[in-house]
Amino acid sequence: MTLTAHTAPALRDGVGADHWIGYREPLVIAHRGASGYRPEHTLAAYRLAVDMGADYIEPDLVSTRDGILVARHENELGHTTDIAEHRGFAHRRASKVVDGREVTGWFVEDLTLAELKTLRATERRPRLRADNRRYDGRFEIPTLDEILTLAEVEGTRRGVTIGVYPELKHPTYFASIGQGMQQPLVDVLRRHHLDRPNAPVFVQCLEVTQLRALSLLTRVPLVQLVDASGQPYDAVHAGAQQSYADLLTPSGLRELAGYVSAIGVHKDLVLPDGRPCTGPAGLVEAAHRTGLQVHVWTLRDENRFLPQDLRSGDGPRAKGDAFVEYERFFDAGVDGVFTDFPDTAVQTRSWWRSERYGRRARYERVSPDATSSSERLPPRGLDVSRSATQ
């Protein structure tokens, strides 16, 4: 991948060159924050990602009963909050069909924001990331407004621009219960003066029709997410035959280029077996020819998620040679990587860049607690997660 600015996509009205100027190397996108080190989708996870040098922080968005967008990976709350410990919410437990699947638990759309703020986040992967359990019960669920404010405050403090990369989760489902997500998203972006083509924002979604509808409401760059198999749920819901694979055909990419600025693809679609390739990967070249950037998801340091040849140590929890996996994707020509471990990505990118100027750097793992020296562990139950935004 050559270290020169990419050609600005010739896209829908309002998406111009300004957004792309200066992106001379792959972006590091903190997947749900620095979620390898803190419970995901908390201000603590986002703030740590910023401390580690991430270019963008990524909040997944769902909607409360009173229409406020908050950061959760799915609308069911039982796996990532302490709601099961709140007796007052016991009667709210329910079974619903979400995106064609029956789900039982507690749902964000059944709680007001005030009720949601009484909950605290917990680690999604307690067996894999046991160290993160010490943060269970310490951080609240943030709103999109609070996350954007954090990015502004932390960026101003550091003299840098920190981007935000929200994803609309289950938008067809939320629309079906009268809680459309597009307009509330645009309203929040406008309050923060971010509804513009050169804003440090990408908005992503796995659903095609929902993203198309959003393109009529906002001028921020949009990203079509593409899974390794299956169909977008909006296509399933409509009885259409469109698959994710259809989106990546030459005609599919050309159609996408009419309303999005990038594709966010499962990493197997770029490097199917995780092995290195010589020169840009085929999908990356095809996307670039249509003016689309390529961001890949999701890179993680643990053996469980690494290609077989990069695993080391004992068991799925052990950290393998993740540096090499990042380097392979950078060599494949991708424009950005989603990662649970932004420090690993930033350090690899620094080495990768230096190598191309004839200097070699040395990889060295740094404790995330040392990286975020300003962060102090708050007492259990004390809400300090909004301190940077109020």
C-alpha positions in Angstrom: 0.0 0.0 0.0 1.5 3.3 -1.1 1.8 6.0 1.5 -0.1 8.6 -0.5 -3.6 10.1 0.0 -6.3 8.1 -1.6 -8.3 9.5 -4.5 -11.4 11.1 -3.2 -14.5 9.1 -4.1 -16.8 10.6 -6.7 -20.0 9.9 -4.7 -23.4 11.2 -3.9 -23.7 15.0 -3.6 -22.0 16.4 -0.5 -19.3 13.7 -0.1 -16.2 15.4 -1.3 -12.5 15.3 -1.1 -12.1 17.1 2.2 -13.1 14.1 4.2 -10.3 12.0 2.7 -7.4 14.4 2.7 -4.6 13.4 5.1 -5.6 9.7 5.4 -2.2 8.5 4.3 -2.3 5.3 6.3 -4.9 2.8 7.5 -7.3 4.1 10.2 -7.4 2.5 13.6 -11.1 2.1 14.6 -11.6 1.2 18.3 -14.3 -1.5 18.1 -16.7 -0.7 20.9 -13.9 1.3 22.4 -10.8 -0.4 23.8 -13.0 -3.4 24.5 -10.1 -5.8 24.9 -9.3 -4.0 28.2 -12.6 -2.5 29.5 -16.2 -3.5 29.3 -17.4 -2.6 25.8 -19.4 0.5 25.0 -18.5 2.5 28.1 -17.0 5.9 28.2 -14.0 4.3 30.0 -13.5 2.0 27.0 -13.7 4.9 24.6 -11.5 7.1 26.6 -8.8 4.4 26.9 -9.0 3.9 23.1 -8.3 7.6 22.6 -5.4 7.4 25.0 -4.0 4.5 22.9 -4.1 6.6 19.7 -7.2 5.3 18.0 -8.4 7.5 15.1 -12.1 6.6 15.6 -14.2 5.2 18.4 -17.1 2.9 17.4 -20.4 2.9 19.3 -23.2 0.5 18.2 -26.6 2.2 18.6 -29.9 1.1 19.9 -32.9 3.1 21.1 -34.5 3.5 24.5 -38.3 3.6 25.0 -38.2 7.4 25.0 -36.2 7.4 21.7 -32.7 8.1 23.0 -29.8 6.5 21.1 -27.4 4.6 23.5 -24.4 2.4 23.0 -25.1 -1.3 23.1 -24.2 -4.1 20.6 -27.7 -5.5 20.7 -31.0 -4.4 22.2 -31.0 -7.3 24.8 -29.3 -6.1 28.0 -28.7 -9.3 29.9 -25.3 -10.2 28.6 -23.6 -6.8 29.0 -25.2 -5.2 32.0 -26.2 -6.0 35.6 -29.9 -5.8 34.9 -30.6 -9.3 36.2 -29.5 -8.0 39.7 -32.1 -5.3 39.7 -35.3 -6.8 41.2 -37.3 -3.8 40.1 -36.8 -4.9 36.5 -37.6 -8.6 37.0 -41.1 -8.2 35.5 -39.6 -6.6 32.3 -38.0 -9.9 31.2 -39.6 -10.9 27.9 -39.2 -12.9 24.8 -39.2 -11.2 21.4 -38.4 -12.0 17.8 -35.5 -9.7 16.7 -34.2 -10.0 13.2 -35.9 -13.3 12.8 -34.6 -14.9 16.0 -36.4 -15.4 19.3 -34.5 -13.6 22.1 -35.3 -13.8 25.8 -34.1 -11.2 28.2 -34.4 -7.5 29.0 -34.7 -5.0 26.1 -33.4 -1.5 25.9 -36.6 -0.4 24.0 -38.6 -1.3 27.1 -36.6 1.1 29.4 -36.5 4.9 29.5 -33.1 6.5 29.5 -33.6 7.3 33.2 -34.2 3.6 33.9 -31.2 2.5 31.8 -28.9 4.9 33.6 -29.5 2.9 36.8 -27.7 -0.1 35.2 -24.0 -0.7 35.0 -22.0 -2.4 32.3 -20.4 -5.8 32.6 -17.8 -7.7 30.6 -19.2 -9.5 27.5 -16.5 -12.2 27.5 -15.8 -13.0 31.1 -14.1 -16.3 30.5 -11.9 -15.0 27.7 -11.2 -11.6 29.3 -11.3 -12.4 33.0 -9.2 -9.4 34.0 -12.0 -7.1 32.7 -14.4 -8.4 35.3 -12.8 -6.1 37.9 -14.6 -3.3 36.1 -18.1 -4.9 36.2 -20.6 -2.6 37.9 -18.5 0.6 37.6 -19.6 2.3 34.4 -23.0 3.3 33.1 -24.5 3.0 29.6 -23.6 6.1 27.6 -25.8 8.0 25.1 -24.6 8.9 21.6 -24.7 12.5 22.7 -22.3 11.8 25.6 -19.9 9.8 23.3 -19.7 12.7 20.8 -19.1 15.1 23.7 -16.3 12.9 24.9 -14.7 12.9 21.5 -14.9 16.7 21.3 -13.5 17.2 24.9 -10.7 14.7 24.5 -9.8 15.9 21.1 -9.6 19.5 22.2 -7.5 18.5 25.2 -5.0 16.7 22.9 -5.1 19.1 20.0 -6.3 16.3 17.6 -9.5 15.2 15.9 -11.1 12.1 17.2 -13.6 10.5 14.9 -16.8 8.7 15.8 -18.0 5.7 13.8 -21.6 4.7 14.9 -23.5 1.7 13.7 -27.2 1.4 13.5 -28.2 -1.9 15.1 -31.5 -3.7 14.2 -32.9 -0.7 12.4 -35.7 -2.7 10.6 -36.8 -4.1 13.9 -36.8 -0.7 15.6 -38.7 0.8 12.7 -41.3 -2.0 13.1 -42.0 -1.0 16.7 -42.3 2.7 15.7 -38.8 3.7 16.8 -37.0 4.6 13.6 -33.4 5.4 14.2 -32.3 7.6 11.3 -33.8 10.9 12.3 -32.8 10.7 15.9 -29.2 10.0 14.7 -29.2 13.0 12.4 -30.7 15.2 15.1 -27.8 14.3 17.5 -25.2 14.9 14.7 -26.7 18.3 14.0 -26.6 19.3 17.6 -22.9 18.6 17.5 -22.4 20.4 14.2 -21.4 17.1 12.5 -24.0 16.8 9.7 -21.5 17.7 7.0 -19.5 15.7 4.4 -16.1 16.5 6.0 -17.1 15.6 9.5 -15.0 13.1 11.4 -17.9 10.7 11.3 -18.7 7.4 9.5 -22.1 5.9 9.9 -22.4 2.2 9.2 -25.1 -0.4 8.9 -25.5 -4.1 7.8 -28.9 -3.3 6.2 -29.1 -1.8 2.7 -32.5 -0.1 2.6 -32.0 1.5 6.0 -28.6 3.0 4.9 -30.1 4.2 1.6 -32.9 6.0 3.6 -30.2 7.6 5.8 -28.4 8.8 2.8 -31.3 11.1 2.0 -31.2 12.7 5.5 -27.5 13.3 6.1 -24.3 14.3 4.3 -21.9 12.4 6.5 -20.0 9.5 4.9 -21.8 6.2 5.1 -20.4 2.7 5.2 -22.1 -0.5 4.0 -21.2 -3.4 6.3 -20.8 -6.7 4.6 -20.7 -10.0 6.4 -18.9 -13.1 5.1 -22.1 -14.9 4.4 -25.9 -14.7 4.5 -28.3 -11.8 3.7 -28.9 -8.3 5.1 -31.9 -8.6 7.5 -33.9 -6.0 5.6 -33.7 -8.2 2.5 -34.8 -11.2 4.5 -37.7 -9.2 6.0 -38.8 -8.1 2.5 -38.5 -11.5 1.0 -35.8 -10.4 -1.4 -33.0 -12.6 -2.6 -30.1 -10.1 -2.2 -27.1 -11.5 -0.4 -24.0 -9.9 1.0 -22.1 -11.6 -1.8 -24.2 -9.7 -4.3 -23.0 -6.4 -2.9 -19.4 -7.2 -3.7 -19.9 -8.0 -7.4 -18.7 -5.3 -9.9 -22.3 -4.1 -10.4 -23.0 -4.3 -6.6 -19.9 -2.2 -5.8 -20.9 0.4 -8.4 -24.3 0.7 -6.9 -22.9 1.0 -3.4 -20.7 3.8 -4.6 -23.8 5.9 -5.3 -24.6 6.3 -1.6 -21.7 5.1 0.6 -18.1 6.1 0.9 -16.7 2.8 2.1 -17.5 -0.8 2.7 -16.9 -2.4 6.1 -16.2 -6.1 5.5 -15.6 -9.2 7.5 -11.9 -9.8 7.5 -12.3 -13.2 5.8 -13.5 -11.4 2.7 -10.1 -9.8 2.3 -7.8 -12.6 3.4 -9.9 -15.7 3.4 -7.5 -17.9 5.3 -5.7 -15.2 7.1 -2.6 -15.8 5.0 -0.6 -12.9 3.5 -1.1 -11.9 -0.1 1.3 -10.3 -2.5 0.1 -6.8 -3.2 -3.4 -5.4 -2.7 -6.1 -8.0 -2.1 -8.6 -8.5 -5.0 -11.6 -7.1 -3.1 -9.6 -4.1 -2.0 -8.5 -3.4 -5.6 -12.1 -3.8 -6.9 -13.5 -1.4 -4.3 -10.8 1.2 -4.8 -11.6 1.1 -8.6 -15.1 2.2 -7.8 -13.9 4.9 -5.3 -14.8 3.0 -2.2 -12.6 2.6 0.9 -12.3 -0.7 2.6 -12.4 -1.2 6.4 -12.2 -4.7 7.9 -13.6 -6.2 11.1 -12.7 -7.4 13.6 -9.1 -7.9 14.7 -8.3 -9.2 18.1 -5.2 -10.3 19.9 -6.3 -13.5 21.5 -5.5 -16.9 19.9 -9.2 -17.7 19.6 -9.5 -15.0 16.9 -6.1 -15.4 15.1 -5.2 -17.5 12.1 -3.8 -20.8 13.1 -0.2 -19.9 12.1 -0.2 -16.9 14.4 -1.4 -18.6 17.6 1.0 -19.0 20.5 1.0 -20.0 24.1 -1.7 -22.1 25.8 -5.4 -21.9 25.1 -7.7 -19.4 23.5 -7.1 -16.6 26.0 -3.3 -16.4 25.3 -2.1 -13.5 23.1 -0.7 -14.6 19.8 1.3 -12.8 17.1 -1.5 -10.3 16.3 1.1 -7.8 15.1 1.6 -10.0 12.0 -2.1 -10.2 11.3 -2.4 -6.4 11.3 0.6 -6.1 9.0 -0.9 -8.6 6.5 -4.1 -6.5 6.3 -2.1 -3.3 5.9 -0.1 -4.9 3.1 -3.4 -6.0 1.5 -4.2 -2.3 1.0 -7.1 -1.9 3.5 -8.0 1.7 4.5 -8.9 0.9 8.1 -9.2 -1.9 10.7 -11.7 -2.4 13.5 -10.0 -3.7 16.6 -10.6 -4.5 20.2 -7.0 -3.7 20.9 -6.2 -0.3 19.4 -2.8 -0.1 21.1 -1.7 -3.2 19.1 -3.0 -1.7 15.9 -1.4 1.7 16.4 2.0 0.2 17.3 1.9 -2.1 14.3 0.9 0.8 12.0 3.9 2.8 13.3 6.3 0.0 12.6 4.7 -0.7 9.2 5.0 3.0 8.2 8.6 3.2 9.4 9.6 0.1 7.5 8.6 1.8 4.3 10.9 4.6 5.0 13.8 2.3 5.8 13.6 2.3 9.6 12.5 -0.6 11.7 10.8 -0.3 15.0 10.4 -3.0 17.7 7.1 -4.3 18.9 6.6 -4.0 22.6 3.5 -4.7 24.6 2.5 -1.9 27.0 0.1 -2.3 29.9 -3.2 -0.5 29.1 -3.1 0.8 32.6 0.2 2.5 31.9 -1.2 3.9 28.7 -4.1 5.5 30.5 -2.3 6.9 33.6 -5.0 9.5 34.2 -7.7 6.8 34.6 -8.5 5.8 38.2 -10.7 2.9 39.1 -13.9 4.3 40.7 -15.6 2.7 43.7 -18.2 0.2 42.7 -21.6 1.9 42.1 -20.1 5.4 41.8 -21.0 6.9 38.5 -18.0 8.7 37.1 -18.3 7.6 33.5 -19.8 10.9 32.4 -17.2 13.1 34.1 -15.6 14.1 30.8 -18.8 15.1 29.2 -20.6 17.2 31.8 
